[in-house]
Amino acid sequence: MRTAKQVLEIAIQTSRRLGPYVLLELLLPGGTMFALALFLYRRPEIVRRYATKARAAALAAIDAVRTAVVAQASSVPLTAGIETAVRAMG
């Protein structure tokens, strides 16, 4: 069980870490964006990890779409697409 002194010390440490971000958020218009930018600037390892994961997810999504388009295109004869386009043009 934590004593009141330990809880107070933890609260002080947390407020020291969050202080600049909270002040930016409260005092500036658009402060949330400034606070987020400052947080990410001070922790580049977080940005690198996120960018790596985002790149992998984007590549997987592109690959899935490409596979679906190729599968769909191979199942439809070329003349059907041309006929549909001609009908759509009137």
N, C-alpha and C positions, 0 to 999 in steps of 0.2 A: 504494500500500500504506500502510495506517495504522500509525502508530507506537503503541507501548504507551501513551504519554502521551495520544494522541488517543482511544484506546479507553477509557482510564480517565476522561477528561473526558466522553465520551458516556455512560458508565455513571453517573457522578455526576449529570449533568443529568437522565437518565431517572429515577433514584431520587428526585431532588428533586420531579419532577413527580408520580410515583406514590406517594411516601411517605405522604401523609395517607390515601390510599385503602387502601393495604396495611395500615397500622396499624389503621384502622377495621375492616377485614375480619378481622384476626387477634385483636383485643382485645375486640370486642363480640359478644355473641350476636346473630345476625342482621346481622352487620356488612356482609355483601355488599349488603343492601338499603340500609343507611346510606351505604355507599360509592357505590353507584349513584345514590342521591338527591343526594348532594353533587356528584358529577360532573355530573349533569344540571342542577343548580341553578347551577353555575359556568359552564355552557356552554348558555345558552338558545337559541342559534342551532341547535344540534343538535336540540333538542326541537321547534322550529318546523318544521324541515325534515322530521323524522319525522312530525309531526302532519299536515302537508300531504300527504305521500305516503300515510299511513294513511287519511286522509279520502277521497282520490281512489280508493284501492283499495276501500274500503267502499262508496262510491257506485257503482263499477263492479260490484261483487258484487251489490248490491241491484238494480241495473238488470238484470243477467243473470237473477236469480231472478224478478224481475217479468215479464220477457219470456217465460221458460220457463213460468211459471204461466198467463199469458194465452194462450200458444200451446196449452197442454194443456187449459185450460178451454174454449177455443173449438172444440176438436176433439171434445169429449164433449157429447152432448145433455144438457140440463138434467134431463130425466126419468130418465136413467140414474143420476145422482147421487142423486136422491130415492129411487129404487127400491133402490139399494144401501144407503142409510141406513136405510130401513124394514126391509130384511132383516137388517141388523146389529142392530137393536133387538129383533128376535125376532118 
